[in-house]
Amino acid sequence: MPTPAPSSSILSTDTPISPFSIPASIRYTPMPHPAMMNANVAAGPGVSESVARDTLKVVSVLVDLAHLMNPYGLLHTVAHALPYVRIAALNSTIFKHPNLFRMAYSNNFLMLHLAVYIARTLPEVYSTQDLHMLVSRLVHYANDATVSLDRRLLAYSWIHAMGDANTLIHADQPAPPSQAPFLHPYYKEFYPTVFDPLSLKAAKLHALLLCFAPSPSPFTPPPQIMAALISLDEFRFHGPTDPPVLTLFGVLRHMLASFHESLTDPVYKFLLSVTMQHPKFISNVIHLIDSLPPSPVPLLFLSSFQQVLVGLPPARIVAYLPLIERIVSEQTLDPQAMLERLLLAIRSTSLCTEGDWPIGNSLLAVCRTVMLQVRVPNDPGRSARLFQPVSLLLDLISRFHADVDVRDRAHFYHLLLSHLPPSRLESVLASRTPTTGDESLGLVSAEVSRPEPLRMAPRFLELTRMPHTAPPPQPTDDAGAPPGSDATTIDPATILHEYVTFIHSTHYNPSIDIPFLLKYKDGGATSPVPAKVYALVVQFSESPAYAPLDPIRIPYLARAEGPDPHEGFPYVYPLTLPFRPLFPLPVLFRIHTIFNDPDGKMCKGEMDPISLALPDLLLPLPSVPSVSGPSPLPDGTPLNETCEDLPSMQAGALARIPYTRAMFEALWQWVMTNPHIHLQDDLKGVKSVKRLQVPASVMTRVLEDPLRAFMVHEPPPSGPDGSPSAEYVSRRCLMHLPPSFHLLLKVRIYPDHTVLRIRTDYWRVLSQLDAYFANII
């Protein structure tokens, strides 16, 4: 019997003597990146001749054997060898060896990455033609949608590093003004699209700006370059601190910092449009102006904004108080016209009587800023001109503002303005640490004028929706209907005209009132949270499909201690939120909170969002105040509204049957020819058919529970001989979609399936019906 061959070490299951491991120097060394270039490494001679010879030998071996190394090993080794080449002052032409030079034409992204790294570290290795070839390869990779996003962003990082518009990347001298920027031939490749990820849009826009040069170069960016910002148009639907907004204003700052001579006018027009249409971005505009390098642009922007704000209606100027505060802080601008406009706004609007603390605080900030600027060396008459409008403004606020804190501070500012000279006024109001003189007055100015930033708090509060009470069942036939309620006495055209006139009038303002409970979360939070909160303000995000929700203000809320449940003040607050839809669409409201903790510090946080779905938007038909013919309900109860005491209201419910039948038939035809919906091209009356593969018992349960409030009662279908039809059961549902739309269903229930015939004057609701029926069946 032959002796078995010894087992191979590869196939052996024995424990090796020393386990294999990757050296730490390789495992934790990052791949070279444009931000890690060794451009600042000083060239030699800084080493001895023997060290230089040894370095040359190492680099020569590396170059000769480059074709035998895998891409990762070659990239790692060359990246570590390049700094020593510069330190030893070796001739960089050694990297023109074909084994390395061919990397510029390789299809391997790592090899292209290494070629660009060599070109940036040793500019003399490649000619201008070779550099353009490298950029063309990078542009191809950066715009290839099949390449991963991280590689595309890395390609754009190299493009940014190679795209200095003031110098050639292979020369140390500035380029002449007539010299085109190195990336100028590729600017058409850098226009972003709306389908690109946000990070890629930002990379493309910054690369696009590097393709041009500032004045007096003939290659300045044209004003049409502003059209590239349309790819970031989504910023309008985000908040001031969301990434799309920060990306947009970062690009605008790049434009103004690099090309303020040629792009100041188009950028200002863009900022003016954004500010007028979306005042929520005022803080971003102010930060952009303050972050610009020294130039006439910030003052020009503030002066132009002042001219526009002075012409606004008094009711609108309140939204721009932070921008007004920034404008009046400039000593070279005269704030007198702006102060007079604020006086007009206070006198002609309910600004003071509403008592909004943030607006009152902003008004006081404007007054305080003007008080600090009353003395200007080059304008001796400034103090006399500004004293009267500031004094009147503070006097009106201190007398008529509904918030006591704002009134007291305004009165204090008014006393300071009228009793202290300008020099002493500045020392009291200036934002600095209190000195001995300030302490003698008992004033601490630094803490009041420069408040601490808001602290972030975890999500430890919640709004819990309270369950709805199910309506009682309604009668299903005409038995017992009172005299005079026959359908023949109702004119469908008349009641339809009165109904349509009512729902499109200003008297009809429907709202969806949903009860909630505001309290601490049962499980608490993972991080420490305050046991009590004071002056809690709950703010809701805005939606274009809904009217804004008013903030909720709670003076005091505490966390319940112990295992026993606590209800009522101060542990639980019952609230009713009135949602007023402009279009019947599902929505998600984000919730932000601002409050004071027990230490007196102001904090901000978030709560879990609340949402409205299609079941919340389905309402019974609204009641019309006056209709011709018999009243829908003798006691004035709204149509389709169920009664608490069903036996006592049986006759009234039965009297409602002919009216709802007539309304259903009239609306069934009217929704397809609704004249009101043709004002918007995207709103058309539509009809559809849906088949539900459910047994008759299941569908009957659905009609008796979730849909019973919308049932329109009708006699059972009859056969040819007048007897009840046994083939199917017919039902109808009439639903109102606020503010003025409808959803109508004709239901035929067969033994093994159900067919729905659907008509609506708001076609977007059809996309939600599948999920709705899947949820209730």
Helices and strands as residue ranges (DSSP letters): H 24-27, G 34-36, H 49-64, G 66-68, H 71-87, G 92-96, H 98-101, G 102-105, H 109-121, G 123-125, H 128-142, H 149-162, G 184-190, H 198-209, G 223-237, H 243-258, H 260-277, G 279-281, H 282-291, H 297-310, H 314-317, G 318-320, H 321-328, H 336-348, H 351-354, H 357-372, H 382-400, H 404-419, H 422-429, H 436-441, H 445-449, E 455-457, E 461-465, G 487-489, H 492-503, E 512-520, E 532-540, E 552-558, E 572-579, E 587-596, E 602-612, H 614-617, G 647-649, H 650-670, G 671-673, G 675-679, E 686-692, H 696-704, G 708-710, E 711-712, E 729-737, E 741-749, E 754-760, G 763-765, H 766-776
